[in-house]
């Protein structure tokens, strides 16, 4: 039996990025494809808590999306509201994912300690907040890549805890 196809949405959170210059969002499709996932949706949303939450809710209620990766809005500036918007949507938080990303990347990039990104489950969809820098996206995705398929299979009831 082959591996289940896993579809993913990429959401860039930014007031300043467009499709033409979304370097962080551009870093993800190849990484996701190398993991065997398929990007079925890509969007850019302004740094507005209600708008971000609305987009995340819409995406997690689509039957064709199991994973939502956000990039941006996870820092400590006044406009960084991605974690709050994500918390508004998820029913179950998975703190270990964000903790692992911060722990593993802070040795190379000290500002990783300022990231407030989180991960959680909404309607059987895993949402993971990644940082806004292209390098941060690559590093953090590298930390979580090997557990994503297992986590998604568990969420869908297709895997045990082993």
Protein Blocks (a to p, Z undefined) as FASTA:
>chain_A
ZZdddddddddddfkbcfklmmklmmmmmmmmmnopacfbdcdddddfklmmmmmmmmmm
pfkbcbdcdeejiambfklmklmmmmmmpmbdcfklmmmmmmmmmmmmmmlmmpcbdcdd
eehiacddddfbfklmmmmmmmmmmmmmmmmmmmnopacfZZ
